[in-house]
Amino acid sequence: MPRLHPLRLGPFAKPLRFLRRQLPPLNFITVHYAYFFAVCLLSAIIFWGANTPQTTVRVSFADSLFLTVSAMTLAGLNTVNLRELNTFQQILLFLLIMLGSAIWVSAFVVHVRKRAFERKFADVIEARKQKRRGRSRSRSGLRSWSKGRRSTEVAQDVVVDEKIGDNQTSESNGSDESHKDDDGQEIPKPYTALDGGDDMHELSRDLTPPARRGGPEMNGLSSLTGDVISDSGSEPAVSPNLERAGITFAGDTRFIRGQQPPHTSQPARRRGSNLFNMQGVGARPSSRIGPSWPMTAPTAYSQAVDAAMSHAPAKGKADIAQYFDSVGGWIARNSQFHNLSEKEREKLGGYEYRAVSFLAWVVPIYFVLWQLLGCIGCAAWVALNQPDTARANGLSPWWVGAFNAVSAFNNSGMSLLDANMTAFQTGYYLLITMSLLILAGNTCYPIFLRVIVWCMWKTLTSSRYFVGEQWDERANTLRFLLDHPRRCYTNLFPSQHTWWLLAAVIVLNGTDWAAFEILNIHNEALNSTLPPNVRVIDGLFQAFAVRSGGFYVVSIPTLRISLQVLYVVMMYISVYPVVITMRNSNVYEERSLGIYAEDNPDDSAQEPADPRTASKPPANPPERPSSGPGLLLRRALTLRDTLTKPKESNSHFVRHQLRAQLAHDAWSIVLALILIMILENPSFVANPSVFSVFNFLFEIVSAYGCVGISVGVPWAAYSFCGTWGTTSKLILCAVMLRGRHRGLPVAIDKAVLLPGREEEGWGGGMEEEDGRIRVARTMSRGRGERRVEG
């Protein structure tokens, strides 16, 4: 086969390499951006090309792009009245709202991961078949070579059932012998790499040259006695000070993959210097998949860390025993499984695959049923109770109700009616139904999904109709999904995080509802048209809609300015409850942030209660060695019992996530506000009351938060941004796209990484390394406390 030579680019090679280094890495976030860019651009072309002579208004390409981006990102702002669009354009927006849904994207990710699991299983099966075929070929090759013939194929993975017989005795007597091929020329004896069981370890070392065995034998020293050995590996050398060329190592050096020694600064490797951080909000630009530290020689400190990792804490071992038997495995913070063997990792992968397979049909059913039932309920109510409202806008009542239901579930806020939801201020059923859809499709989706899984698990474990091994396996899968949901799905959280999310939803929505009722007291512009009973229900609906729903049941300019400011804040933090919970429950949260929890035992730190006595030594200090591996080992074995109870509060990670999110959001909004105010300065000079800075800020925050509420303009029914210039609209499109991606998980997230990659496969290298880093940090702090006490 002819050899393919690389393409010679000449003077363009260096610029192309530079451009390639600036490109972001291929991960979940970059693929998500590419998906949105491609769909928005393609749909904008189709939308613009769908203009017909019969259309009431001909939509420009800039407005077409804005509307498609607004629908895809679920921002819900519109620069033209949607009722003036033709039916095809309305249907296209209807489909884009569903394609941009967070649940739709997460369901797609689940199916991709399910397929990746299946490919991984197929690769494992094929590898085992290849290994079995390799064993048979290796056995035949060894037999033929033992008879004096040259072996034509040497397998890499060979399991030898018994040592070589009498016909190979001449080979074991020395390594200086040579063999002749068919031409009579001498060939050196080949060293076969044997990978067998523990009982064949000595045979493996006998057939491996000493220079390749690793450890002290690389320097010609015996691994047992430390004496100098000869090249044959059988007799000691004459002189212990034998000169050797090349690099030599100390006699106690072992070359294994280990943890970076403490207090050693190791610069993190990164892939060039990207212009944009595509690792996720709060994540380090240098965070990456796979082990972070190089191969180092073990020390007493690292051996103590390994000892702590090899002993399972009582609670962690009891937790893991619910799913499978493990010799030394245990569960640590954020559902990290440590100290598992390869077989145990495969069992863990089996649980994850069954959980992902379960989600692969539950999530799509949830997505379809909520919208289907919502469309039927809302459309039937509009058609039976207020059909004239839809017909006055030239629309079908059934189409209006169905569009509003889908828009509510996906939290878009788009409505085909010019008046949005102000036309249904007294429709209690419609307002309550759409409020439930708003919660089910966004903030409360993880809560509702966990309730569904929990109910199914309780049914399987308590009903006498579901008995048998198959049903027990399904119940165990649901139990695993409830205990460790973030290993399988981005929008399903553990129990503690789910309760926290529910509390946040109640507090924020309760604050919006109370503020609507209290701040609008004596507001004649609002109270003159709404009786108290209607105002209560409308205030509740507006509280649900203002954070993400995007609908408005009252005209926003008629509200108190203090309430409008509160709405700006609520739109700004609309995504925070879900996204902070998502990132705080990430299995690899510490790795993505570069911050690791320090676990401190409750009973062994011996910290004085009064901080003023912290520096005073105890009256009768116990006798103990001041240093050495023995102390480190005992310290490590004490620390490992509390690895599942971190001393450092979880609020430290929450505060870090909040600071990162605020910093990520603030500069985007400020930069967009400055640029748009520069471009729209003539409008501000002509009409400062309508084109005020606050109105611009309200619109930008609504777009960035993907909410869709707008202050509007007095002379039109579309959003306030409909009066802006083309460049300002394009800037707002960029704001909507960036805001839509602020709620994504970080790139290093167990629920979006594909199994089957070498770094993330069954080996669990990242989890094991995170555990060692956490233990090492704990031991380092413990040693520091001992120095203070001494």
Legacy VTK file of the C-alpha trace (Angstrom):
# vtk DataFile Version 3.0
C-alpha trace
ASCII
DATASET POLYDATA
POINTS 790 float
0.000 0.000 0.000
1.512 3.358 -0.944
2.372 5.633 1.913
0.361 8.841 2.171
2.466 11.938 2.709
1.078 14.899 4.662
-0.191 17.828 2.652
2.467 20.491 2.226
0.962 23.920 2.890
4.153 25.919 2.467
3.895 29.488 3.801
0.290 28.879 4.941
1.250 26.163 7.424
2.145 28.469 10.329
-0.944 30.770 10.021
-3.219 27.742 9.749
-1.669 26.180 12.843
-2.188 29.455 14.703
-5.842 29.608 13.659
-6.376 25.998 14.642
-4.991 26.696 18.123
-7.488 29.528 18.540
-10.458 27.298 17.789
-12.323 26.015 20.846
-12.080 22.319 21.730
-14.779 19.961 20.546
-17.049 19.352 23.534
-20.689 19.585 24.550
-20.758 23.386 24.709
-19.146 23.953 21.306
-21.478 21.400 19.703
-24.431 23.147 21.376
-23.311 26.506 19.960
-22.843 24.989 16.513
-26.323 23.448 16.642
-27.967 26.766 17.499
-25.973 28.773 14.959
-26.705 26.335 12.151
-30.424 25.925 12.879
-30.989 29.653 13.396
-29.211 30.639 10.182
-30.905 27.977 8.079
-34.365 28.689 9.487
-33.866 32.448 8.985
-33.223 31.870 5.286
-36.323 29.675 5.035
-38.398 32.141 7.044
-37.321 35.068 4.865
-37.932 33.090 1.688
-41.472 32.226 2.884
-42.635 35.806 2.390
-45.578 35.831 0.000
-47.489 38.646 -1.697
-50.491 37.772 0.452
-48.515 38.389 3.657
-49.722 41.468 5.547
-46.164 42.618 6.200
-43.034 41.612 4.337
-40.415 40.612 6.913
-36.856 41.722 6.216
-33.963 39.299 6.566
-32.779 41.054 9.747
-36.216 40.634 11.317
-36.370 37.044 10.041
-33.066 36.278 11.718
-34.177 38.012 14.907
-37.463 36.098 15.094
-35.854 32.719 14.474
-33.123 33.380 17.033
-35.737 34.607 19.514
-37.828 31.465 19.010
-34.852 29.084 19.098
-33.344 30.623 22.239
-36.799 30.860 23.858
-36.325 34.606 24.404
-39.794 35.355 23.044
-39.171 38.914 21.838
-40.735 39.874 18.517
-39.933 42.791 16.214
-43.142 42.351 14.200
-46.663 41.337 15.174
-46.873 37.568 14.849
-50.471 37.627 13.691
-49.312 39.376 10.513
-47.121 36.413 9.532
-48.413 33.743 7.179
-49.290 30.295 8.475
-46.043 28.669 7.336
-43.953 31.247 9.187
-46.021 30.773 12.342
-45.592 26.990 12.132
-41.854 27.428 11.637
-41.635 29.494 14.844
-43.771 26.851 16.573
-41.268 24.137 15.619
-38.226 26.247 16.518
-39.598 26.777 20.015
-39.634 23.003 20.531
-36.233 22.457 18.877
-34.630 24.992 21.204
-36.140 23.509 24.354
-33.694 22.483 27.064
-35.617 19.232 27.556
-35.391 18.423 23.840
-31.617 18.993 23.848
-31.153 16.932 27.014
-33.234 14.079 25.555
-31.008 14.096 22.479
-27.917 13.932 24.701
-29.407 10.952 26.559
-29.930 9.057 23.294
-26.400 9.874 22.143
-24.966 8.575 25.426
-27.119 5.448 25.202
-25.741 4.778 21.743
-22.198 5.411 22.997
-22.718 2.871 25.795
-23.844 0.302 23.251
-20.795 0.972 21.079
-18.611 0.631 24.160
-20.151 -2.728 24.991
-19.654 -3.861 21.397
-16.002 -2.793 21.542
-15.490 -4.676 24.811
-16.996 -7.839 23.331
-14.880 -7.509 20.191
-11.749 -6.886 22.265
-12.377 -10.051 24.259
-12.827 -12.023 21.058
-9.571 -10.609 19.713
-7.876 -11.464 22.984
-9.049 -15.059 22.818
-7.858 -15.343 19.211
-4.555 -13.774 20.223
-4.116 -16.338 22.976
-4.463 -19.247 20.577
-2.051 -17.685 18.075
0.485 -16.979 20.839
0.364 -20.540 22.138
1.002 -21.934 18.667
3.785 -19.412 18.125
5.533 -20.390 21.349
5.345 -24.086 20.495
6.814 -23.586 17.023
9.585 -21.329 18.333
10.505 -23.913 20.984
11.205 -26.447 18.218
13.783 -24.145 16.619
11.525 -22.412 14.090
11.172 -18.658 14.022
7.868 -17.373 15.385
5.995 -15.236 12.856
3.520 -13.634 15.204
3.822 -12.725 18.894
0.621 -11.683 20.675
0.626 -8.836 23.147
-1.850 -10.332 25.623
-1.064 -13.967 26.432
-2.307 -16.060 29.332
-0.013 -19.039 29.907
-1.605 -22.003 31.683
1.658 -23.756 32.521
5.401 -23.048 32.282
7.359 -23.930 29.213
8.281 -27.643 29.033
11.562 -29.487 28.680
12.004 -28.420 25.097
12.486 -24.817 26.335
15.022 -25.513 29.084
17.842 -24.284 26.906
16.137 -20.928 26.650
15.905 -20.391 30.419
19.554 -21.232 31.037
20.800 -17.962 29.620
19.842 -15.046 27.510
22.993 -14.979 25.411
21.942 -17.867 23.180
20.802 -17.163 19.678
18.724 -19.050 17.143
19.086 -19.609 13.469
16.465 -18.937 10.891
15.904 -20.883 7.681
18.834 -19.119 6.012
21.222 -20.153 8.733
21.684 -16.633 10.113
21.617 -16.028 13.801
18.781 -14.024 15.279
18.542 -12.789 18.863
16.074 -14.377 21.210
12.809 -12.420 21.314
11.349 -11.337 24.635
7.616 -11.961 24.727
5.379 -9.644 26.777
3.306 -11.953 28.964
0.168 -10.674 30.645
-1.121 -13.510 32.714
-2.422 -14.174 36.203
-0.619 -13.605 39.469
0.822 -17.130 39.474
2.638 -16.428 36.221
4.289 -13.212 37.409
7.689 -14.837 37.893
7.583 -16.432 34.437
6.693 -13.066 32.960
9.711 -11.444 34.574
11.981 -14.321 33.523
11.089 -13.806 29.880
11.432 -10.004 30.095
14.870 -8.376 29.809
15.974 -6.722 33.059
16.346 -3.334 31.379
12.637 -3.403 30.579
11.232 -4.718 33.853
10.934 -1.280 35.493
11.950 -0.301 39.007
15.520 -0.792 40.276
16.210 -3.533 37.739
16.448 -0.821 35.083
19.717 0.114 36.823
20.892 -3.482 37.136
19.863 -3.809 40.794
17.893 -6.682 42.246
14.339 -5.742 43.249
14.609 -8.064 46.307
18.168 -7.629 47.637
19.374 -4.450 46.000
22.504 -6.256 44.714
23.871 -5.610 41.265
22.723 -8.228 38.769
24.145 -9.192 35.437
22.531 -8.620 32.110
21.249 -12.184 32.091
19.368 -11.624 35.290
20.705 -14.821 36.911
24.108 -13.998 38.499
25.223 -10.914 40.371
27.797 -8.692 38.747
31.360 -8.580 39.995
31.546 -4.891 40.741
28.747 -3.062 42.537
29.965 0.232 41.089
29.521 -0.792 37.487
29.622 2.173 35.131
26.640 2.493 32.806
25.917 4.867 30.027
22.692 6.871 29.905
20.298 7.963 32.611
20.284 6.013 35.889
17.773 6.055 38.727
17.905 5.408 42.430
17.447 1.853 43.577
14.051 2.454 45.199
12.553 4.115 42.129
9.351 2.575 40.770
7.798 3.910 37.607
4.074 4.033 38.178
1.385 6.594 37.585
1.059 8.425 40.851
-0.240 11.588 42.440
1.659 14.813 42.184
3.681 15.316 45.340
2.148 17.857 47.699
3.421 21.390 47.760
4.769 20.929 44.240
3.573 23.399 41.671
2.719 21.715 38.425
1.512 24.022 35.675
-1.696 22.747 34.126
-1.460 21.901 30.502
-3.876 23.596 28.166
-4.586 23.511 24.502
-3.245 26.800 23.288
-4.841 30.077 24.310
-8.396 30.142 23.066
-10.127 33.430 22.429
-13.247 32.147 24.173
-13.590 29.842 27.141
-15.721 26.938 25.957
-15.389 24.905 29.152
-18.500 26.400 30.745
-19.341 29.177 33.183
-17.056 28.996 36.223
-14.869 26.238 34.815
-11.131 26.751 34.439
-10.043 27.295 30.844
-7.314 24.700 31.459
-9.640 22.063 32.900
-9.566 18.922 30.850
-10.575 15.292 30.715
-8.120 12.666 31.872
-5.375 12.482 34.500
-3.675 15.787 35.239
-0.373 14.739 36.757
2.617 13.046 35.174
4.089 9.719 36.225
6.147 10.238 39.363
8.044 8.076 41.766
6.108 7.156 44.913
7.069 8.583 48.252
6.013 7.765 51.790
3.412 10.486 51.457
1.917 9.106 48.240
1.952 5.590 49.682
-0.046 6.856 52.650
-2.531 8.406 50.260
-2.836 5.107 48.413
-3.390 3.345 51.728
-6.220 5.723 52.586
-7.781 5.188 49.181
-7.604 1.393 49.505
-9.629 1.252 52.732
-13.328 1.906 52.256
-15.127 4.104 54.804
-17.963 2.304 56.558
-20.699 4.516 55.159
-19.308 4.610 51.625
-18.903 0.831 51.537
-22.447 0.306 52.800
-23.754 2.602 50.087
-21.967 0.778 47.304
-23.120 -2.622 48.598
-26.668 -1.722 47.561
-25.704 -2.219 43.922
-22.836 -4.722 43.768
-20.196 -6.314 45.966
-16.907 -4.460 46.091
-13.657 -5.366 47.802
-12.535 -1.835 48.652
-14.796 0.525 46.715
-16.562 3.433 48.369
-18.635 6.482 47.403
-17.472 10.024 48.089
-18.747 13.525 47.396
-21.086 14.112 44.431
-21.494 10.395 43.684
-17.846 9.733 42.931
-16.959 6.019 43.093
-13.421 5.336 44.277
-11.080 2.351 44.463
-13.037 0.120 42.089
-11.496 -2.691 40.107
-11.991 -2.990 36.368
-14.755 -5.560 36.813
-16.488 -3.339 39.354
-16.235 -0.406 36.962
-17.969 -2.538 34.362
-20.778 -3.304 36.799
-21.098 0.407 37.549
-21.225 1.093 33.816
-24.017 -1.470 33.533
-26.095 0.425 36.105
-25.463 3.701 34.293
-26.442 2.178 30.967
-29.714 0.813 32.333
-30.485 4.182 33.933
-29.717 6.033 30.694
-31.853 3.557 28.754
-34.709 4.230 31.156
-34.333 7.993 30.701
-34.142 7.549 26.924
-37.872 6.801 26.843
-39.099 8.596 29.981
-37.792 12.057 29.000
-39.305 12.042 25.458
-42.633 10.810 26.847
-42.560 13.604 29.436
-41.741 16.145 26.706
-44.531 14.991 24.383
-47.307 14.307 26.893
-47.079 17.626 28.724
-47.275 19.580 25.469
-49.947 17.346 23.937
-52.245 17.528 26.941
-51.498 21.230 27.360
-52.365 21.946 23.722
-55.657 20.072 24.010
-56.622 21.764 27.274
-55.688 25.325 26.307
-56.970 25.122 22.744
-60.323 23.687 23.856
-60.744 26.400 26.485
-60.014 29.235 24.038
-62.314 27.716 21.413
-65.171 27.267 23.887
-64.856 30.402 26.020
-63.179 33.223 24.062
-63.118 32.352 20.361
-63.843 35.937 19.329
-60.524 37.098 20.809
-58.606 34.889 18.381
-60.858 35.587 15.408
-60.453 39.347 15.911
-56.762 38.809 15.118
-57.585 36.665 12.083
-56.507 33.429 13.831
-58.101 30.103 14.697
-58.936 29.707 18.421
-57.530 26.176 18.415
-54.270 27.375 16.874
-53.953 30.222 19.394
-54.498 27.901 22.362
-52.057 25.268 21.082
-49.364 27.861 20.309
-49.684 29.389 23.778
-49.462 25.961 25.446
-46.244 25.010 23.629
-44.798 28.474 24.214
-45.615 28.204 27.947
-44.115 24.734 28.393
-40.874 25.737 26.658
-40.822 29.119 28.444
-40.724 31.123 25.228
-43.364 33.774 25.929
-44.284 34.206 22.260
-47.970 34.676 21.551
-49.829 35.045 18.289
-52.118 37.667 19.834
-50.992 41.281 19.841
-52.254 41.661 23.413
-50.357 38.577 24.635
-52.132 37.278 27.771
-53.814 40.553 28.713
-56.727 39.322 26.589
-57.258 36.466 29.091
-57.003 38.313 32.400
-60.167 36.671 33.722
-59.502 33.179 32.311
-58.648 31.357 35.533
-58.389 27.917 33.957
-56.110 29.098 31.157
-53.855 31.074 33.526
-53.493 28.211 36.012
-52.905 25.627 33.260
-50.247 27.748 31.597
-48.631 28.421 34.985
-48.319 24.685 35.522
-46.848 24.271 32.031
-44.300 27.019 32.740
-43.139 25.216 35.874
-43.152 21.738 34.302
-41.011 22.819 31.368
-38.320 24.748 33.204
-37.686 25.370 36.880
-39.685 22.477 38.296
-38.775 19.975 35.591
-36.079 18.277 37.744
-38.545 18.172 40.652
-41.380 16.636 38.618
-39.029 14.135 36.974
-37.652 12.970 40.319
-41.189 12.579 41.668
-42.050 10.388 38.663
-38.978 8.175 39.137
-39.599 7.929 42.887
-43.237 6.908 42.377
-42.208 4.222 39.895
-39.572 2.905 42.306
-42.050 2.791 45.207
-44.534 0.963 43.015
-42.005 -1.705 42.047
-40.765 -2.243 45.609
-44.101 -2.220 47.418
-46.471 -3.947 45.003
-46.869 -7.724 45.086
-47.541 -7.793 41.334
-43.933 -6.958 40.403
-42.003 -9.956 41.696
-39.039 -11.623 40.080
-35.411 -11.092 39.196
-36.245 -8.858 36.241
-38.386 -6.525 38.332
-35.762 -6.474 41.093
-33.170 -5.364 38.562
-35.446 -2.563 37.364
-36.076 -1.470 40.933
-32.318 -1.397 41.601
-31.832 0.691 38.474
-34.389 3.231 39.663
-32.761 3.247 43.103
-29.383 3.931 41.515
-30.902 6.731 39.426
-32.420 8.325 42.538
-29.198 8.063 44.535
-26.755 9.080 41.779
-28.780 10.970 39.141
-26.000 13.297 38.001
-23.970 10.374 36.711
-26.729 9.815 34.147
-28.626 13.051 33.435
-28.041 16.780 33.641
-31.534 17.748 34.850
-32.110 15.177 37.581
-30.652 16.003 40.992
-30.092 14.170 44.298
-32.641 14.484 47.055
-30.906 17.264 48.971
-30.367 19.388 45.871
-33.961 18.834 44.756
-35.320 20.072 48.077
-33.064 23.115 47.819
-34.374 23.809 44.317
-37.982 23.532 45.512
-37.288 25.982 48.334
-35.699 28.442 45.889
-38.710 28.226 43.559
-41.143 28.878 46.412
-39.143 31.813 47.799
-38.542 33.557 44.453
-42.059 33.094 43.102
-43.551 34.022 46.471
-41.476 37.204 46.469
-42.698 38.131 42.985
-46.317 37.444 43.904
-46.167 39.419 47.157
-44.400 42.324 45.458
-47.032 42.433 42.705
-49.851 42.697 45.251
-48.136 45.044 47.699
-46.326 47.489 45.404
-49.411 47.990 43.238
-51.572 49.179 46.115
-53.214 52.491 45.119
-51.989 52.016 41.549
-55.071 53.400 39.780
-53.758 52.537 36.316
-53.968 48.867 37.277
-56.625 48.677 39.982
-59.226 50.524 37.943
-59.417 47.664 35.440
-58.773 44.648 37.691
-60.976 43.692 40.665
-59.158 42.273 43.724
-59.998 38.601 43.021
-58.748 38.883 39.453
-55.656 40.771 40.566
-54.655 37.909 42.895
-54.718 35.286 40.129
-53.069 37.619 37.637
-50.322 38.409 40.141
-49.667 34.690 40.637
-49.469 34.077 36.889
-47.167 37.069 36.412
-44.898 35.776 39.206
-44.489 32.457 37.357
-44.044 34.153 33.976
-41.633 36.949 34.870
-38.665 34.718 35.710
-38.765 32.557 32.602
-42.264 32.212 31.114
-42.134 35.491 29.213
-45.875 36.204 29.119
-47.445 39.301 30.594
-51.027 39.437 31.817
-50.897 43.191 32.523
-49.194 45.986 30.637
-45.689 46.322 32.051
-45.528 50.170 31.813
-48.606 50.426 34.064
-46.764 48.756 36.955
-44.862 50.622 39.617
-41.299 51.456 38.674
-40.093 49.664 41.818
-41.799 46.467 40.614
-40.217 46.878 37.192
-36.784 47.085 38.823
-37.560 43.905 40.769
-38.526 42.223 37.502
-35.150 43.169 36.012
-33.414 41.468 38.929
-35.631 38.390 38.678
-35.006 38.056 34.948
-31.276 38.432 35.559
-31.228 35.538 38.050
-33.899 33.483 36.285
-31.577 30.614 35.467
-29.656 30.597 38.739
-31.662 28.058 40.815
-31.433 25.316 38.195
-27.942 26.011 36.872
-26.309 26.414 40.291
-27.938 23.180 41.414
-26.788 21.477 38.218
-23.173 22.538 38.583
-23.014 22.003 42.325
-24.165 18.399 41.888
-21.739 17.739 39.016
-19.659 14.617 39.618
-16.553 16.466 38.418
-17.376 19.831 40.021
-14.042 20.047 41.826
-12.072 19.179 38.699
-13.916 21.742 36.586
-13.421 24.495 39.166
-9.905 23.538 40.187
-11.055 23.629 43.830
-11.127 20.498 45.982
-12.928 19.935 49.252
-10.829 19.217 52.322
-12.195 16.435 54.511
-11.347 16.637 58.195
-12.187 13.985 60.805
-14.587 14.968 63.532
-12.706 13.326 66.354
-9.022 13.316 65.376
-8.271 16.950 64.666
-8.320 17.829 68.400
-8.993 21.485 67.683
-9.606 23.544 70.852
-13.029 25.090 71.214
-11.602 28.477 72.135
-9.601 29.947 69.231
-7.447 31.873 71.700
-5.974 28.584 72.935
-5.218 27.287 69.468
-1.513 28.012 69.761
-1.109 26.556 73.284
0.197 22.992 73.509
-1.802 20.483 75.553
-0.794 19.841 79.129
0.144 16.207 78.579
0.710 15.746 74.893
0.627 12.105 73.789
3.828 10.566 72.583
3.867 10.067 68.846
6.458 10.130 66.114
7.019 13.492 64.519
7.350 12.201 60.993
7.701 9.139 58.875
5.454 6.943 56.774
3.971 5.293 59.875
2.437 8.570 61.033
1.202 9.384 57.545
-0.348 5.954 57.197
-2.207 6.222 60.501
-3.292 9.729 59.613
-4.540 8.542 56.220
-6.492 5.633 57.677
-8.172 8.010 60.108
-9.031 10.497 57.408
-10.572 7.991 55.023
-13.392 7.291 57.516
-14.754 10.810 57.017
-14.289 11.263 53.291
-18.059 11.160 52.784
-18.548 14.009 55.320
-16.593 17.038 54.093
-15.620 19.495 56.795
-15.696 22.325 54.295
-19.241 23.537 53.807
-20.872 22.978 50.462
-21.761 26.674 50.464
-18.139 27.390 49.525
-18.721 25.787 46.128
-22.114 27.510 45.771
-20.528 30.907 46.440
-17.827 30.201 43.883
-20.448 29.224 41.291
-22.467 32.370 42.008
-19.440 34.652 41.676
-18.464 33.005 38.398
-22.014 33.279 37.047
-22.361 36.933 38.034
-19.031 37.820 36.452
-19.972 35.917 33.301
-23.318 37.696 32.996
-22.465 41.254 33.995
-19.977 42.172 31.278
-22.214 40.816 28.507
-25.141 42.992 29.565
-23.025 46.095 30.180
-21.226 45.803 26.839
-24.480 45.300 24.946
-26.092 48.263 26.726
-23.218 50.588 25.844
-23.144 49.562 22.177
-26.919 49.778 21.717
-27.137 53.153 23.488
-24.477 54.499 21.139
-26.408 53.277 18.111
-29.830 54.393 19.382
-28.742 57.791 20.664
-30.827 59.710 18.043
-33.994 57.982 19.256
-33.124 58.786 22.859
-32.648 62.466 22.000
-35.932 62.584 20.071
-38.061 60.802 22.704
-36.214 60.316 26.020
-39.280 59.075 27.918
-39.884 56.092 25.623
-36.231 55.461 24.727
-34.938 55.737 28.280
-31.858 53.932 29.517
-33.979 51.828 31.859
-36.170 50.619 28.981
-33.068 49.585 27.044
-31.686 47.801 30.120
-35.046 46.053 30.682
-35.076 44.772 27.097
-31.455 43.593 27.146
-31.855 41.746 30.447
-35.073 40.149 29.179
-33.225 38.969 26.065
-30.198 37.723 28.010
-32.373 35.901 30.507
-34.393 34.395 27.606
-37.598 35.626 29.271
-39.386 37.716 26.650
-41.178 40.380 28.723
-40.943 43.827 27.149
-42.023 47.349 28.063
-43.188 47.765 24.459
-43.958 51.085 22.788
-47.198 53.134 22.943
-47.871 53.045 19.183
-47.328 49.307 18.415
-47.959 45.866 19.917
-44.535 44.363 19.241
-41.583 44.440 21.628
-39.552 47.544 22.361
-36.650 46.203 20.266
-38.900 46.365 17.164
-38.144 50.110 16.973
-34.356 49.628 16.960
-32.032 49.730 14.001
-30.667 46.675 12.226
-27.283 46.695 13.960
-28.889 46.950 17.385
-31.136 44.001 16.579
-28.134 41.921 15.542
-26.379 42.783 18.813
-29.473 41.657 20.697
-29.406 38.392 18.727
-25.885 37.778 20.034
-27.105 38.592 23.542
-29.919 36.038 23.241
-27.566 33.339 21.992
-25.076 33.950 24.771
-27.828 34.071 27.370
-29.275 30.773 26.163
-25.930 29.058 26.754
-25.328 30.403 30.258
-27.563 27.690 31.681
-25.588 24.791 30.247
-23.540 22.355 32.317
-19.775 22.669 32.119
-17.914 20.677 29.497
-16.470 18.305 32.127
-19.749 16.832 33.315
-20.340 13.123 33.781
-23.855 13.425 32.318
-22.633 14.813 28.971
-19.338 12.951 28.546
-19.518 9.940 26.284
-18.425 6.549 27.645
-15.895 4.802 25.479
-13.251 7.512 25.422
-9.914 6.353 26.754
-9.910 9.029 29.457
-13.491 8.462 30.569
-14.033 4.777 29.858
-14.417 2.090 32.467
-11.103 3.016 34.077
-12.535 5.875 36.128
-9.194 7.657 36.038
-10.621 11.096 36.775
-12.644 9.895 39.751
-9.691 8.061 41.264
-7.413 11.030 40.765
-9.953 13.418 42.313
-10.151 11.171 45.351
-6.379 11.125 45.754
-6.160 14.901 45.431
-8.861 15.320 48.068
-7.133 12.928 50.461
-3.740 14.549 49.865
-5.125 18.015 50.599
-6.715 16.732 53.782
-3.501 15.110 54.937
-1.507 18.261 54.153
-3.846 20.344 56.270
-3.699 17.747 59.016
0.095 17.935 59.074
-0.133 21.723 59.285
-2.451 21.460 62.282
0.014 19.146 63.998
2.810 21.686 63.522
0.657 24.408 65.095
-0.186 22.179 68.049
3.466 21.265 68.503
LINES 1 791
790 0 1 2 3 4 5 6 7 8 9 10 11 12 13 14 15 16 17 18 19 20 21 22 23 24 25 26 27 28 29 30 31 32 33 34 35 36 37 38 39 40 41 42 43 44 45 46 47 48 49 50 51 52 53 54 55 56 57 58 59 60 61 62 63 64 65 66 67 68 69 70 71 72 73 74 75 76 77 78 79 80 81 82 83 84 85 86 87 88 89 90 91 92 93 94 95 96 97 98 99 100 101 102 103 104 105 106 107 108 109 110 111 112 113 114 115 116 117 118 119 120 121 122 123 124 125 126 127 128 129 130 131 132 133 134 135 136 137 138 139 140 141 142 143 144 145 146 147 148 149 150 151 152 153 154 155 156 157 158 159 160 161 162 163 164 165 166 167 168 169 170 171 172 173 174 175 176 177 178 179 180 181 182 183 184 185 186 187 188 189 190 191 192 193 194 195 196 197 198 199 200 201 202 203 204 205 206 207 208 209 210 211 212 213 214 215 216 217 218 219 220 221 222 223 224 225 226 227 228 229 230 231 232 233 234 235 236 237 238 239 240 241 242 243 244 245 246 247 248 249 250 251 252 253 254 255 256 257 258 259 260 261 262 263 264 265 266 267 268 269 270 271 272 273 274 275 276 277 278 279 280 281 282 283 284 285 286 287 288 289 290 291 292 293 294 295 296 297 298 299 300 301 302 303 304 305 306 307 308 309 310 311 312 313 314 315 316 317 318 319 320 321 322 323 324 325 326 327 328 329 330 331 332 333 334 335 336 337 338 339 340 341 342 343 344 345 346 347 348 349 350 351 352 353 354 355 356 357 358 359 360 361 362 363 364 365 366 367 368 369 370 371 372 373 374 375 376 377 378 379 380 381 382 383 384 385 386 387 388 389 390 391 392 393 394 395 396 397 398 399 400 401 402 403 404 405 406 407 408 409 410 411 412 413 414 415 416 417 418 419 420 421 422 423 424 425 426 427 428 429 430 431 432 433 434 435 436 437 438 439 440 441 442 443 444 445 446 447 448 449 450 451 452 453 454 455 456 457 458 459 460 461 462 463 464 465 466 467 468 469 470 471 472 473 474 475 476 477 478 479 480 481 482 483 484 485 486 487 488 489 490 491 492 493 494 495 496 497 498 499 500 501 502 503 504 505 506 507 508 509 510 511 512 513 514 515 516 517 518 519 520 521 522 523 524 525 526 527 528 529 530 531 532 533 534 535 536 537 538 539 540 541 542 543 544 545 546 547 548 549 550 551 552 553 554 555 556 557 558 559 560 561 562 563 564 565 566 567 568 569 570 571 572 573 574 575 576 577 578 579 580 581 582 583 584 585 586 587 588 589 590 591 592 593 594 595 596 597 598 599 600 601 602 603 604 605 606 607 608 609 610 611 612 613 614 615 616 617 618 619 620 621 622 623 624 625 626 627 628 629 630 631 632 633 634 635 636 637 638 639 640 641 642 643 644 645 646 647 648 649 650 651 652 653 654 655 656 657 658 659 660 661 662 663 664 665 666 667 668 669 670 671 672 673 674 675 676 677 678 679 680 681 682 683 684 685 686 687 688 689 690 691 692 693 694 695 696 697 698 699 700 701 702 703 704 705 706 707 708 709 710 711 712 713 714 715 716 717 718 719 720 721 722 723 724 725 726 727 728 729 730 731 732 733 734 735 736 737 738 739 740 741 742 743 744 745 746 747 748 749 750 751 752 753 754 755 756 757 758 759 760 761 762 763 764 765 766 767 768 769 770 771 772 773 774 775 776 777 778 779 780 781 782 783 784 785 786 787 788 789
